[in-house]
Structures are given as structure tokens and as C-alpha cells.
Amino acid sequence: MQLENLQTKFLGRNTIYYKEIDSTQKEIWRLIDNESITNGTLIFADIQNKGIGTHGRVWHTDEKGNIAFSLFMQVDCNIENLDGLTKEIANIIVNILKRQYGITLNIKEPNDIVYNNKKIGGILTETRVICEKVKYLVIGIGINTIKENFTEDIKNIATSIKKEFNINVNVMQFIVEFCNIFENVILERIGN
């Protein structure tokens, strides 16, 4: 599946889509370990049955139409080059949604997108360091766009864009715009 209107050199040029998977993030790490992934690969899914958030928490993507994707980048930089990257990603997400849909979301640092203190989205940034250099960067993004049903343990702390604003987000359009913006950000940071 190709992303339309992509203006990147490498980011999102190779995409892998799953109707259902355990976790897009875990799948990228598996492909890295098998040496069968190209730089800029984007994996997205309708449903993740074992999506992961920070600190090993579960990220629930159990309804079709929400945003759930992970990006893989081969880099060769010092860890300091990536300082504050997760917050910068959060800003990109908030700005895209503001520009495309006129909604104002907040960032709960370092990696949560919130509305009225309820979580709408999250970012998971993972790296692999070899010989004191970051070699692999994997970024996972999950946003509750249309999620209606929240389990008891999260119903008071999580929400969705549809639930709060009654807006339908175009998932593919969001992913394309994110890639178009983020590629410039990451290339500037890693010095390419």
C-alpha cells in the first residue's frame, strides 16, 4: 500500500499494513533483528492486540479507524542529537490536528497527547545504541481518533477525537503529513 501525496525522500516510502498485529513497534524490532527492513519503513495496523506504550504499558488499538503506526530509521548519531525528540513529535502531532481540523490538544510531557486531562494519544521513542552511537530509531504513534469503547481501567483517563469533537480524522492523510514534516526534523537532527 502506497501513501499518496508523500513528499519524503525515504520516510514512509516502504509501507507494511496489517489488519491485525500484536504491535507495530514489536514488528519493526523483529524485522531489524532479522535484517529484513529498509530505512524509512512505516508499519501501520487497524488493530493492535498487544500495542505497547511507555514503561511497558498496554496501548489499546482494538477498533478499526484509529491511528497506530511505527517508523524505522537508520541513524548514526550521538544520543544527544535526539534530546527532546519525543516532545518535538508531540508538537508536530498537535499542530497537524490543529491545522487540519481546528482542534486544540495539549501535550503532557514527555509523550502524551491529552484533552481535558484525558489521554488521546501517545508516542513511544526507542533506540538501539551500538558503540556509543544511536544506530536504530523506532518511533511508535497511537492516537485514538474514533475509539468509542474504553475498558473500565482507562475509561476515566482516556478519550478520542471523535468522542470529544465529533470529527472523523483521515488516518492516511494524517500519516502522510506527519512523514512529510518529520523527515526534515530528523534529518536536521542527525546531520544528513
DOMI-199375 format. One line per 8 residues: number of its first residue (from 1); their letters; for each residue x, y, z of N, C-alpha, C. Coordinates in Angstrom, 1 decimal, always signed. Example, Ala and Ser with C-alpha at 12.3 -4.5 7.8 and 13.67 -1.06 7.14 Angstrom:
// residues 2
1 = AS = +13.2/-5.7/+7.8/+12.3/-4.5/+7.8/+13.2/-3.3/+7.8 | +12.8/-2.2/+7.1/+13.7/-1.1/+7.1/+12.9/+0.0/+7.9;
This chain:
// residues 192
1 = MQLENLQT = +0.8/-1.2/+0.0/+0.0/+0.0/+0.0/+0.9/+1.3/+0.0 | +0.7/+2.1/-1.0/+1.5/+3.3/-1.1/+0.8/+4.5/-0.5 | +1.5/+5.4/+0.1/+0.9/+6.6/+0.7/+0.9/+7.7/-0.4 | -0.3/+8.2/-0.6/-0.5/+9.3/-1.6/+0.0/+10.6/-1.1 | +0.5/+11.5/-2.0/+1.0/+12.8/-1.6/+2.2/+12.9/-0.7 | +2.9/+11.8/-0.7/+4.2/+11.7/+0.2/+5.2/+12.5/-0.5 | +5.9/+13.4/+0.2/+6.9/+14.3/-0.4/+8.3/+14.0/+0.2 | +8.4/+12.8/+0.8/+9.7/+12.4/+1.5/+10.7/+11.8/+0.6;
9 = KFLGRNTI = +12.0/+11.8/+1.0/+13.0/+11.0/+0.3/+12.9/+9.5/+0.6 | +12.7/+9.2/+1.9/+12.8/+7.8/+2.3/+11.7/+7.5/+3.3 | +11.3/+8.4/+4.1/+10.3/+8.1/+5.2/+8.9/+7.7/+4.7 | +8.5/+6.5/+5.0/+7.1/+6.1/+4.5/+7.1/+5.6/+3.1 | +8.3/+5.6/+2.4/+8.3/+5.1/+1.0/+8.1/+3.6/+1.0 | +8.4/+2.9/+2.0/+8.1/+1.5/+2.1/+7.1/+1.3/+3.3 | +5.9/+0.8/+3.0/+4.9/+0.6/+4.0/+4.5/-0.8/+4.1 | +4.2/-1.2/+5.3/+3.6/-2.6/+5.6/+2.3/-2.4/+6.4;
17 = YYKEIDST = +1.3/-3.0/+5.9/+0.0/-2.8/+6.5/-0.5/-4.1/+7.1 | -1.1/-4.1/+8.3/-1.7/-5.3/+8.9/-3.1/-4.9/+9.3 | -4.0/-5.9/+9.0/-5.4/-5.7/+9.6/-5.3/-5.8/+11.1 | -4.5/-6.8/+11.5/-4.3/-7.0/+13.0/-2.9/-7.5/+13.2 | -2.3/-7.0/+14.3/-0.9/-7.5/+14.7/-0.8/-7.3/+16.2 | +0.2/-7.9/+16.8/+0.4/-7.7/+18.2/+0.8/-6.3/+18.4 | +1.8/-5.8/+17.7/+2.3/-4.4/+17.9/+3.2/-4.0/+16.7 | +2.9/-2.8/+16.2/+3.7/-2.3/+15.0/+5.1/-2.1/+15.5;
25 = QKEIWRLI = +5.3/-1.7/+16.7/+6.6/-1.4/+17.3/+7.4/-2.7/+17.4 | +6.8/-3.7/+18.0/+7.5/-5.0/+18.1/+7.8/-5.6/+16.7 | +6.9/-5.4/+15.7/+7.2/-5.9/+14.4/+8.4/-5.3/+13.8 | +8.6/-4.0/+14.0/+9.8/-3.3/+13.4/+11.0/-3.9/+14.1 | +11.0/-4.1/+15.4/+12.2/-4.7/+16.1/+12.5/-6.1/+15.6 | +11.4/-6.9/+15.3/+11.6/-8.2/+14.8/+12.3/-8.1/+13.4 | +11.8/-7.2/+12.6/+12.4/-7.1/+11.2/+13.9/-6.6/+11.3 | +14.2/-5.7/+12.2/+15.6/-5.3/+12.5/+16.4/-6.5/+12.8;
33 = DNESITNG = +16.0/-7.2/+13.8/+16.7/-8.4/+14.2/+16.9/-9.4/+13.1 | +16.0/-9.5/+12.2/+16.1/-10.4/+11.0/+16.8/-9.8/+9.8 | +17.2/-8.5/+10.0/+17.9/-7.7/+8.9/+17.1/-7.7/+7.7 | +15.8/-7.5/+7.8/+14.9/-7.6/+6.7/+14.0/-6.3/+6.6 | +14.6/-5.2/+6.9/+13.8/-3.9/+6.9/+14.6/-2.8/+6.2 | +14.0/-1.9/+5.5/+14.7/-0.8/+4.8/+14.5/+0.5/+5.6 | +15.4/+1.3/+5.5/+15.4/+2.6/+6.2/+14.1/+3.4/+5.7 | +13.4/+3.9/+6.7/+12.2/+4.7/+6.5/+10.9/+3.9/+6.5;
41 = TLIFADIQ = +11.0/+2.6/+6.7/+9.8/+1.7/+6.7/+8.8/+2.2/+7.7 | +7.5/+2.2/+7.3/+6.4/+2.5/+8.1/+5.5/+1.3/+8.2 | +5.2/+0.9/+9.4/+4.2/-0.2/+9.6/+3.0/+0.4/+10.3 | +1.8/+0.1/+9.7/+0.6/+0.6/+10.4/-0.4/-0.6/+10.4 | -1.4/-0.4/+11.3/-2.3/-1.5/+11.6/-3.7/-1.0/+11.9 | -4.7/-1.7/+11.6/-6.1/-1.4/+12.0/-6.2/-1.7/+13.5 | -5.7/-2.9/+13.9/-5.8/-3.3/+15.3/-4.5/-3.8/+15.8 | -4.2/-3.4/+17.0/-3.0/-4.0/+17.7/-3.6/-4.7/+18.9;
49 = NKGIGTHG = -3.3/-6.0/+19.1/-3.8/-6.6/+20.3/-2.9/-6.7/+21.4 | -1.6/-6.2/+21.2/-0.7/-6.1/+22.3/+0.2/-4.8/+22.1 | -0.5/-3.7/+21.7/+0.2/-2.5/+21.5/+0.9/-2.1/+22.7 | +2.1/-1.4/+22.6/+2.9/-1.0/+23.8/+3.0/+0.5/+23.9 | +2.9/+0.9/+25.1/+3.1/+2.3/+25.4/+4.4/+2.4/+26.2 | +4.6/+3.5/+26.8/+5.9/+3.7/+27.6/+5.8/+2.9/+28.9 | +6.9/+2.6/+29.5/+7.0/+1.8/+30.7/+6.3/+0.5/+30.6 | +6.3/-0.1/+29.4/+5.7/-1.4/+29.2/+4.2/-1.5/+29.4;
57 = RVWHTDEK = +3.6/-0.3/+29.4/+2.1/-0.3/+29.5/+1.5/-0.8/+28.2 | +0.2/-1.1/+28.2/-0.5/-1.6/+27.1/-1.1/-0.3/+26.4 | -1.1/-0.3/+25.0/-1.8/+0.7/+24.3/-2.9/+0.0/+23.5 | -4.1/+0.4/+23.8/-5.3/-0.3/+23.3/-5.7/+0.3/+21.9 | -5.5/-0.5/+20.8/-6.0/-0.2/+19.5/-6.9/-1.3/+19.1 | -8.1/-1.4/+19.6/-8.9/-2.5/+19.4/-10.1/-2.2/+18.5 | -10.2/-1.0/+17.9/-11.2/-0.7/+16.9/-10.6/-0.1/+15.7 | -11.1/-0.5/+14.5/-10.6/+0.0/+13.3/-10.8/+1.5/+13.1;
65 = GNIAFSLF = -9.9/+2.2/+12.5/-10.0/+3.6/+12.2/-9.3/+4.5/+13.1 | -8.5/+4.0/+14.1/-7.6/+4.8/+14.9/-6.2/+4.8/+14.3 | -5.4/+5.7/+14.7/-4.0/+5.8/+14.2/-3.1/+5.0/+15.0 | -2.4/+4.0/+14.4/-1.5/+3.2/+15.0/-0.4/+2.8/+14.0 | +0.8/+3.5/+14.2/+1.9/+3.2/+13.3/+3.2/+3.3/+13.9 | +4.2/+2.7/+13.3/+5.6/+2.8/+13.8/+6.5/+3.1/+12.6 | +7.6/+3.9/+12.8/+8.5/+4.2/+11.8/+9.9/+3.7/+12.2 | +10.7/+3.3/+11.2/+12.0/+2.8/+11.4/+13.0/+3.7/+10.7;
73 = MQVDCNIE = +14.0/+4.2/+11.4/+15.1/+5.0/+10.7/+16.5/+4.5/+11.2 | +17.3/+4.3/+10.2/+18.7/+4.0/+10.4/+19.4/+5.3/+10.6 | +20.1/+5.5/+11.7/+20.8/+6.8/+12.0/+22.2/+6.4/+12.5 | +23.0/+7.4/+12.6/+24.3/+7.2/+13.1/+24.7/+8.5/+13.8 | +24.2/+8.6/+15.0/+24.4/+9.9/+15.7/+24.6/+9.7/+17.2 | +25.0/+10.7/+17.9/+25.1/+10.7/+19.3/+23.7/+10.8/+19.9 | +23.5/+10.2/+21.1/+22.2/+10.2/+21.7/+21.7/+11.7/+22.0 | +22.7/+12.6/+22.2/+22.3/+14.0/+22.5/+21.6/+14.6/+21.3;
81 = NLDGLTKE = +21.8/+14.1/+20.1/+21.1/+14.6/+18.9/+19.6/+14.4/+19.0 | +19.2/+13.5/+19.8/+17.8/+13.1/+19.9/+17.1/+13.7/+21.1 | +17.9/+14.5/+21.9/+17.3/+15.1/+23.1/+16.0/+15.9/+22.7 | +14.9/+15.6/+23.5/+13.7/+16.4/+23.2/+12.9/+16.0/+22.0 | +13.3/+14.9/+21.4/+12.7/+14.5/+20.1/+11.2/+14.1/+20.3 | +10.9/+13.4/+21.4/+9.6/+12.9/+21.7/+8.6/+14.1/+21.8 | +9.1/+15.2/+22.5/+8.3/+16.4/+22.7/+8.1/+17.1/+21.3 | +9.1/+17.1/+20.5/+9.0/+17.7/+19.2/+8.0/+16.9/+18.3;
89 = IANIIVNI = +8.0/+15.6/+18.4/+7.0/+14.8/+17.7/+5.6/+15.1/+18.2 | +5.4/+15.3/+19.5/+4.1/+15.6/+20.1/+3.7/+17.0/+19.5 | +4.6/+17.9/+19.4/+4.2/+19.2/+18.9/+3.8/+19.1/+17.4 | +4.4/+18.3/+16.6/+4.1/+18.1/+15.2/+2.6/+17.5/+15.2 | +2.4/+16.5/+16.0/+1.0/+15.9/+16.0/-0.1/+16.9/+16.3 | +0.2/+17.7/+17.4/-0.8/+18.7/+17.9/-1.0/+19.7/+16.8 | +0.1/+20.1/+16.1/+0.0/+21.2/+15.1/-0.8/+20.7/+13.8 | -0.5/+19.4/+13.4/-1.2/+18.8/+12.3/-2.7/+18.8/+12.6;
97 = LKRQYGIT = -3.1/+18.3/+13.8/-4.6/+18.2/+14.1/-5.2/+19.6/+14.2 | -4.5/+20.6/+14.7/-5.0/+21.9/+14.8/-5.2/+22.5/+13.4 | -4.2/+22.3/+12.5/-4.3/+22.8/+11.1/-5.4/+22.1/+10.3 | -5.4/+20.8/+10.4/-6.4/+20.0/+9.6/-7.8/+20.1/+10.1 | -8.0/+20.2/+11.4/-9.3/+20.0/+12.0/-9.7/+21.1/+12.9 | -8.8/+22.1/+13.2/-9.2/+23.2/+14.1/-9.4/+22.8/+15.5 | -8.8/+21.7/+16.0/-8.9/+21.3/+17.4/-7.6/+21.6/+18.1 | -7.8/+21.9/+19.4/-6.6/+22.2/+20.2/-6.5/+21.1/+21.3;
105 = LNIKEPND = -5.3/+20.4/+21.2/-5.0/+19.4/+22.1/-3.8/+19.8/+22.9 | -3.5/+19.2/+24.0/-2.4/+19.6/+24.8/-1.4/+18.5/+24.9 | -0.1/+18.8/+25.3/+0.9/+17.8/+25.5/+1.2/+17.7/+27.0 | +1.1/+16.4/+27.4/+1.6/+16.1/+28.8/+2.9/+15.5/+28.6 | +4.0/+16.3/+29.0/+5.3/+15.8/+28.7/+5.7/+14.6/+29.4 | +6.5/+13.7/+28.8/+7.1/+14.0/+27.5/+6.4/+13.4/+26.3 | +5.4/+12.5/+26.5/+4.9/+11.8/+25.3/+3.4/+11.6/+25.2 | +2.6/+12.3/+25.9/+1.2/+12.1/+25.9/+0.5/+13.3/+25.2;
113 = IVYNNKKI = -0.5/+13.0/+24.4/-1.4/+14.0/+23.8/-2.7/+13.9/+24.5 | -3.1/+15.0/+25.1/-4.3/+15.0/+26.0/-5.3/+16.1/+25.7 | -6.5/+15.8/+26.1/-7.6/+16.8/+26.1/-8.4/+16.7/+27.4 | -8.5/+17.9/+28.1/-9.2/+17.9/+29.4/-8.6/+16.8/+30.3 | -7.3/+16.7/+30.3/-6.6/+15.8/+31.2/-6.8/+14.3/+30.8 | -7.5/+14.0/+29.7/-7.7/+12.6/+29.3/-6.8/+12.4/+28.1 | -6.2/+11.2/+28.1/-5.2/+10.8/+27.1/-5.9/+10.5/+25.7 | -5.4/+11.1/+24.7/-5.9/+10.9/+23.3/-4.9/+10.1/+22.5;
121 = GGILTETR = -3.6/+10.4/+22.8/-2.6/+9.8/+22.0/-1.3/+9.6/+22.8 | -0.4/+8.9/+22.2/+0.9/+8.7/+22.9/+2.0/+8.4/+21.8 | +3.2/+8.6/+22.3/+4.4/+8.4/+21.4/+5.4/+7.6/+22.2 | +5.9/+6.6/+21.5/+7.0/+5.7/+22.0/+8.2/+5.8/+21.2 | +9.3/+6.4/+21.7/+10.5/+6.5/+21.0/+11.5/+5.5/+21.6 | +12.1/+4.7/+20.7/+13.0/+3.7/+21.2/+14.3/+3.7/+20.3 | +15.4/+3.4/+20.9/+16.6/+3.4/+20.1/+17.5/+2.2/+20.4 | +18.4/+1.9/+19.5/+19.4/+0.9/+19.8/+20.8/+1.5/+19.6;
129 = VICEKVKY = +21.6/+1.4/+20.6/+22.9/+2.1/+20.6/+23.9/+1.0/+20.5 | +24.8/+1.3/+19.5/+26.0/+0.3/+19.3/+27.2/+1.2/+19.3 | +28.2/+0.8/+20.1/+29.5/+1.6/+20.2/+29.2/+3.1/+20.4 | +28.4/+3.3/+21.4/+28.0/+4.7/+21.8/+27.4/+5.6/+20.8 | +26.9/+5.0/+19.7/+26.2/+5.7/+18.7/+24.8/+5.1/+18.5 | +23.8/+6.0/+18.4/+22.4/+5.5/+18.1/+22.4/+5.0/+16.6 | +22.1/+3.8/+16.4/+22.1/+3.2/+15.1/+20.7/+3.0/+14.6 | +19.7/+2.7/+15.4/+18.4/+2.5/+15.0/+17.4/+3.3/+15.9;
137 = LVIGIGIN = +16.5/+3.9/+15.2/+15.5/+4.8/+15.9/+14.1/+4.2/+15.4 | +13.3/+3.9/+16.4/+11.9/+3.4/+16.1/+10.9/+4.2/+16.9 | +10.0/+4.8/+16.2/+9.0/+5.7/+16.8/+7.6/+5.1/+16.5 | +6.9/+4.9/+17.6/+5.5/+4.5/+17.5/+4.6/+5.6/+17.9 | +3.5/+5.7/+17.2/+2.5/+6.7/+17.5/+1.1/+6.1/+17.5 | +0.4/+6.3/+18.5/-1.0/+5.8/+18.6/-1.9/+7.0/+19.0 | -3.0/+7.2/+18.2/-3.9/+8.3/+18.5/-5.3/+7.7/+18.4 | -6.1/+7.9/+19.5/-7.5/+7.5/+19.5/-8.3/+8.5/+18.7;
145 = TIKENFTE = -8.6/+8.1/+17.4/-9.3/+9.0/+16.6/-10.8/+8.8/+16.7 | -11.2/+7.5/+16.6/-12.6/+7.2/+16.6/-13.0/+6.3/+17.8 | -12.1/+5.9/+18.6/-12.4/+4.9/+19.7/-13.5/+5.3/+20.5 | -14.5/+4.4/+20.7/-15.7/+4.7/+21.4/-15.7/+4.0/+22.8 | -15.2/+2.7/+22.8/-15.3/+1.9/+23.9/-14.0/+1.8/+24.7 | -14.0/+2.3/+25.9/-12.8/+2.2/+26.8/-13.1/+1.3/+27.9 | -12.1/+0.4/+28.2/-12.3/-0.5/+29.3/-12.3/+0.2/+30.7 | -12.8/-0.5/+31.7/-13.0/+0.1/+33.0/-11.8/+0.8/+33.5;
153 = DIKNIATS = -10.6/+0.2/+33.3/-9.4/+0.7/+33.9/-8.9/+2.0/+33.2 | -9.4/+2.3/+32.0/-8.9/+3.6/+31.4/-10.1/+4.5/+31.0 | -11.3/+4.2/+31.3/-12.4/+5.0/+30.8/-12.4/+6.4/+31.4 | -11.9/+6.6/+32.5/-11.8/+7.9/+33.1/-10.6/+8.7/+32.8 | -9.6/+8.1/+32.1/-8.4/+8.8/+31.8/-8.1/+8.8/+30.4 | -8.9/+8.2/+29.5/-8.6/+8.2/+28.1/-9.9/+8.6/+27.3 | -9.7/+9.2/+26.1/-10.8/+9.6/+25.3/-10.3/+9.6/+23.8 | -11.2/+10.1/+22.9/-10.8/+10.1/+21.5/-11.3/+11.4/+20.9;
161 = IKKEFNIN = -10.7/+11.6/+19.7/-11.1/+12.9/+19.0/-12.5/+12.8/+18.6 | -13.0/+11.7/+18.1/-14.4/+11.5/+17.8/-15.3/+11.8/+18.9 | -15.0/+11.2/+20.1/-15.8/+11.4/+21.3/-15.9/+12.8/+21.8 | -14.7/+13.5/+21.7/-14.7/+14.9/+22.2/-15.1/+16.0/+21.2 | -14.8/+15.8/+19.9/-15.1/+16.8/+18.9/-16.1/+16.4/+17.8 | -16.5/+15.1/+17.8/-17.3/+14.6/+16.8/-16.8/+14.8/+15.4 | -15.5/+14.6/+15.2/-14.7/+14.8/+14.0/-14.2/+13.4/+13.5 | -14.2/+13.2/+12.2/-13.6/+12.0/+11.7/-12.3/+12.4/+11.1;
169 = VNVMQFIV = -11.2/+11.8/+11.6/-9.9/+12.1/+11.2/-9.5/+11.2/+10.0 | -9.0/+11.8/+8.9/-8.5/+11.0/+7.8/-7.1/+10.4/+8.2 | -7.1/+9.1/+8.5/-5.9/+8.5/+9.1/-4.7/+8.6/+8.1 | -4.9/+8.2/+6.8/-3.8/+8.2/+5.9/-3.3/+9.6/+5.6 | -4.2/+10.6/+5.5/-3.8/+12.0/+5.3/-2.9/+12.4/+6.5 | -3.3/+12.0/+7.7/-2.5/+12.4/+8.9/-1.1/+11.8/+8.8 | -1.0/+10.5/+8.5/+0.3/+9.8/+8.4/+1.2/+10.4/+7.4 | +0.6/+10.8/+6.2/+1.4/+11.4/+5.1/+1.9/+12.7/+5.6;
177 = EFCNIFEN = +1.1/+13.6/+6.2/+1.5/+14.9/+6.6/+2.6/+14.7/+7.7 | +2.4/+13.8/+8.6/+3.4/+13.6/+9.7/+4.8/+13.2/+9.0 | +4.8/+12.3/+8.1/+6.0/+11.9/+7.5/+6.7/+13.0/+6.7 | +5.9/+13.8/+6.0/+6.4/+15.0/+5.3/+7.1/+16.0/+6.2 | +6.5/+16.2/+7.3/+7.1/+17.1/+8.3/+8.3/+16.5/+9.1 | +8.1/+15.3/+9.5/+9.1/+14.7/+10.4/+10.4/+14.3/+9.7 | +10.3/+14.0/+8.5/+11.6/+13.6/+7.8/+12.6/+14.8/+7.9 | +12.1/+16.0/+7.6/+13.0/+17.2/+7.7/+13.6/+17.4/+9.1;
185 = VILERIGN = +12.7/+17.1/+10.1/+13.1/+17.3/+11.5/+14.2/+16.3/+11.8 | +14.1/+15.0/+11.5/+15.0/+14.0/+11.8/+16.3/+14.2/+11.1 | +16.2/+14.6/+9.8/+17.5/+14.8/+9.0/+18.3/+15.9/+9.6 | +17.6/+16.9/+10.0/+18.4/+18.1/+10.6/+19.1/+17.6/+11.9 | +18.4/+16.8/+12.7/+19.0/+16.3/+14.0/+20.1/+15.4/+13.8 | +20.1/+14.5/+12.8/+21.1/+13.5/+12.6/+22.2/+14.0/+11.7 | +22.0/+15.2/+11.1/+23.1/+15.8/+10.3/+23.2/+15.3/+8.9 | +22.1/+14.9/+8.3/+22.1/+14.4/+6.9/+21.5/+15.4/+5.9;
